[in-house]
Amino acid sequence: LCCLNPGYGSGLNPGYGSGLNPGFGSGLNPGYGSCLNPGYGSGLNPGYGSCLNPGYGSGLNPGYGSGLNPGYGSGLNPGYGSGLNPGYGSFRTKRYTVGCISICTPLTF
């Protein structure tokens, strides 16, 4: 189910994921995850997790976890956990692969 029907944001508007796939934000707006996949923020906006997956912040904004997974902060802001897990702020980068998309997120454990 790799890379199946994602939604991509552009300019000042967000991208919304659908089904098992993520949505990627662009410009000044966030991307919202859907079902089992996360949403990744871009620019000055946060990314919000959904269902069982975390959300990763980008730029100057935090990422908020949702469900049973944590949210990881990035840049100058913290990440706030939700559900049963904590959120960790970080300035370091860790590589994550989601489906067939490999991204670098400013995270560390």
BABAMI-14737 format. One line per field, with one value per residue: residue number from 1; x, y, z of N, C-alpha, C in turn. Coordinates in Angstrom, 1 decimal, m for minus. Last residue first. Layout:
BABAMI-14737
i: [NUM  ...]
n.c1: [X  ...]
n.c2: [Y  ...]
n.c3: [Z  ...]
ca.c1: [X  ...]
ca.c2: [Y  ...]
ca.c3: [Z  ...]
c.c1: [X  ...]
c.c2: [Y  ...]
c.c3: [Z  ...]
***
This chain:
BABAMI-14737
i: [109  108  107  106  105  104  103  102  101  100  99  98  97  96  95  94  93  92  91  90  89  88  87  86  85  84  83  82  81  80  79  78  77  76  75  74  73  72  71  70  69  68  67  66  65  64  63  62  61  60  59  58  57  56  55  54  53  52  51  50  49  48  47  46  45  44  43  42  41  40  39  38  37  36  35  34  33  32  31  30  29  28  27  26  25  24  23  22  21  20  19  18  17  16  15  14  13  12  11  10  9  8  7  6  5  4  3  2  1]
n.c1: [15.9  15.1  14.3  13.4  13.4  13.7  12.1  11.1  8.4  7.0  6.2  8.5  11.4  13.4  16.3  16.7  18.5  18.0  16.5  13.4  11.0  8.6  5.8  4.6  1.5  m1.1  m2.4  0.3  3.0  4.3  7.4  8.5  10.5  12.5  12.9  10.2  8.7  6.6  4.2  3.4  0.4  m2.2  m3.7  m1.0  1.2  2.2  5.0  5.5  7.4  9.4  10.0  7.5  6.4  4.6  2.5  2.1  m0.8  m3.3  m5.0  m2.5  m0.7  0.0  2.6  2.5  4.2  6.1  7.1  4.9  4.0  2.6  0.6  0.7  m1.8  m4.2  m6.2  m4.1  m2.6  m2.3  m0.1  m0.4  1.0  2.8  4.2  2.3  1.8  0.6  m1.0  m0.7  m3.1  m5.2  m7.6  m5.7  m4.6  m4.5  m2.5  m3.3  m2.0  m0.2  1.5  m0.1  m0.3  m1.3  m2.4  m1.8  m2.3  0.1  2.7  2.0  0.8]
n.c2: [10.4  13.2  15.0  16.4  14.0  13.3  10.6  8.6  6.8  4.5  4.5  6.4  6.5  9.0  10.1  12.9  15.6  17.8  19.2  18.4  17.3  14.7  13.6  10.3  8.4  7.9  10.9  12.9  15.3  18.0  19.5  23.0  25.0  25.5  22.4  20.3  17.6  14.9  13.0  9.4  7.4  6.8  9.8  12.0  14.8  17.7  19.7  23.3  25.5  26.4  23.4  21.0  18.1  15.2  12.9  9.3  7.1  6.1  9.0  11.5  14.5  17.5  19.8  23.5  26.0  27.2  24.4  21.8  18.6  15.6  13.0  9.4  6.8  5.5  8.2  10.9  14.1  17.2  19.8  23.5  26.3  27.8  25.3  22.3  18.9  15.9  13.1  9.5  6.7  5.1  7.7  10.6  13.9  17.1  20.0  23.6  26.5  28.3  26.0  22.9  19.4  16.3  13.1  9.8  7.1  5.2  4.5  1.1  m1.2]
n.c3: [19.8  17.7  14.7  12.2  9.6  6.2  4.5  1.9  0.9  0.7  4.1  5.5  7.3  8.8  10.4  12.5  13.9  16.8  18.5  20.1  22.5  22.7  24.5  25.6  25.4  25.5  24.5  23.4  23.6  21.8  21.4  21.2  18.9  17.2  15.6  16.8  18.7  18.1  19.8  20.2  20.1  20.4  19.5  18.6  19.0  17.2  16.8  16.6  14.4  12.8  11.0  12.1  13.8  13.1  14.8  14.8  14.6  14.9  14.4  13.5  14.1  12.4  12.2  12.0  10.0  8.5  6.6  7.4  9.0  8.0  9.5  9.3  8.9  9.3  9.1  8.1  8.8  7.3  7.1  7.3  5.4  4.1  2.1  2.7  4.0  2.8  4.1  3.8  3.5  3.9  3.5  2.8  3.8  2.3  2.4  2.6  0.9  m0.1  m2.1  m1.6  m0.6  m1.8  m0.7  m2.1  m3.3  m2.0  m1.0  m0.6  0.0]
ca.c1: [15.4  16.1  14.0  14.3  12.7  14.5  12.2  12.1  8.9  8.2  5.8  7.0  10.8  12.3  15.7  16.7  17.7  18.7  17.1  14.7  11.5  10.0  6.3  5.1  2.9  m0.3  m2.8  m1.1  2.4  3.4  6.4  8.4  9.3  12.5  13.3  11.3  8.9  8.0  4.5  3.9  1.8  m1.2  m3.9  m2.5  0.9  1.3  4.2  5.5  6.2  9.3  10.3  8.6  6.5  6.0  2.6  2.5  0.5  m2.2  m5.2  m3.9  m0.8  m0.8  1.9  2.7  3.1  5.9  7.3  5.9  3.9  3.8  0.7  0.9  m0.6  m3.0  m6.3  m5.4  m2.6  m3.0  m0.6  m0.1  0.0  2.5  4.2  3.3  1.5  1.8  m1.1  m0.5  m2.0  m4.0  m7.4  m6.9  m4.4  m5.2  m2.9  m2.9  m3.1  m0.8  1.4  0.7  m0.6  m0.2  m2.8  m1.6  m3.2  m1.2  2.5  3.0  0.0]
ca.c2: [9.7  12.3  14.2  16.9  14.8  13.7  12.0  8.7  8.1  4.6  3.9  6.2  6.1  8.1  9.8  11.5  15.1  16.9  20.0  18.1  18.4  15.1  14.3  11.6  8.6  7.2  9.6  12.7  14.0  17.6  18.6  21.6  24.6  26.2  23.8  20.6  19.0  15.3  14.0  10.7  7.8  6.1  8.4  11.7  13.4  17.1  18.6  22.0  25.1  27.0  24.9  21.5  19.5  15.8  14.1  10.6  7.6  5.5  7.6  11.0  13.0  16.8  18.6  22.2  25.3  27.7  25.9  22.4  20.0  16.3  14.2  10.7  7.5  4.9  6.8  10.3  12.6  16.4  18.6  22.2  25.5  28.2  26.7  23.0  20.4  16.7  14.3  10.7  7.5  4.7  6.2  9.8  12.5  16.2  18.8  22.3  25.6  28.6  27.4  23.7  20.8  17.2  14.5  10.9  8.2  5.1  5.7  2.2  0.0]
ca.c3: [20.9  18.3  15.9  13.2  10.5  7.4  4.9  3.0  1.0  m0.1  2.8  5.5  6.0  8.9  9.2  12.4  12.8  15.9  17.5  19.7  21.7  22.9  23.4  25.8  25.1  26.5  24.8  23.6  23.5  22.9  20.9  21.8  19.7  18.4  15.6  15.9  18.4  18.3  18.8  20.6  19.7  21.3  19.8  18.6  18.8  18.2  16.3  17.2  15.1  14.1  11.1  11.1  13.6  13.3  13.9  15.4  14.2  15.7  14.7  13.4  14.0  13.4  11.6  12.7  10.6  9.8  6.8  6.6  8.8  8.2  8.6  9.9  8.5  10.0  9.4  8.1  8.6  8.3  6.5  7.8  6.0  5.4  2.4  1.9  3.9  3.0  3.4  4.4  3.0  4.6  3.7  2.7  3.5  3.2  1.7  3.1  1.3  1.2  m1.7  m2.4  m0.5  m1.7  m1.1  m1.1  m3.3  m2.6  m1.9  m0.5  0.0]
c.c1: [16.3  15.4  15.2  13.9  13.6  13.6  13.1  12.2  9.9  8.8  7.1  6.6  9.3  11.8  14.5  15.9  17.8  17.8  17.9  15.2  12.9  10.4  7.7  5.5  3.3  1.2  m1.9  m1.4  0.9  2.8  5.5  7.4  9.3  11.4  13.3  11.6  10.1  8.1  5.8  4.0  2.1  0.2  m2.9  m2.6  m0.6  1.0  3.4  4.7  6.3  8.2  10.2  8.8  7.6  5.9  4.0  2.4  0.8  m0.9  m4.1  m4.0  m2.3  m0.9  1.2  2.2  3.4  4.8  7.1  5.9  5.0  3.6  1.9  0.8  m0.5  m1.7  m5.0  m5.3  m4.0  m3.0  m1.2  m0.6  0.4  1.5  3.9  3.1  2.6  1.5  0.0  m0.8  m1.9  m2.8  m6.1  m6.7  m5.7  m5.0  m3.5  m3.2  m2.5  m1.8  0.9  0.4  0.3  m0.7  m1.7  m2.2  m3.0  m2.1  1.2  2.7  0.9]
c.c2: [9.8  11.5  13.5  16.2  15.2  14.5  12.1  10.2  8.2  6.0  3.9  5.7  5.8  7.8  8.8  11.1  13.5  16.2  19.1  19.0  18.0  16.2  14.8  12.3  10.1  7.6  9.0  11.2  13.9  16.2  18.1  20.8  23.2  25.8  24.4  22.1  19.1  16.8  14.6  11.7  9.2  6.5  7.8  10.2  13.2  15.7  18.0  21.0  23.6  26.5  25.4  23.0  19.9  17.2  14.7  11.7  9.0  6.0  7.1  9.5  12.7  15.3  17.9  21.1  23.9  27.0  26.3  23.9  20.6  17.8  15.0  11.8  8.9  5.7  6.3  8.8  12.1  14.9  17.8  21.1  24.1  27.3  27.0  24.5  21.1  18.2  15.2  11.9  8.9  5.6  5.9  8.4  11.8  14.7  17.8  21.1  24.2  27.6  27.6  25.2  21.6  18.7  15.5  12.2  9.2  6.2  5.6  3.3  1.3]
c.c3: [22.1  19.4  16.5  14.6  11.7  8.3  6.1  3.3  2.2  m0.1  1.9  4.2  6.2  7.5  9.4  11.2  12.8  14.9  16.5  18.6  21.3  22.0  23.7  24.5  25.3  26.4  25.8  23.8  23.8  22.7  22.0  21.1  20.2  19.3  17.0  15.9  17.5  17.8  19.1  19.5  20.1  21.0  20.8  18.9  19.0  18.0  17.4  16.5  15.6  15.0  12.5  11.3  12.6  12.9  14.2  14.3  14.7  15.4  15.5  13.7  14.0  13.1  12.7  11.8  11.1  10.6  8.2  6.8  7.9  8.0  9.0  8.9  9.1  9.7  10.0  8.3  8.6  7.9  7.5  6.9  6.4  6.1  3.8  2.2  3.1  2.9  3.7  3.5  3.7  4.2  4.5  2.9  3.4  2.8  2.7  2.2  1.7  1.7  m0.3  m2.0  m1.3  m1.6  m0.9  m1.6  m2.2  m2.4  m2.6  m1.5  0.0]
***
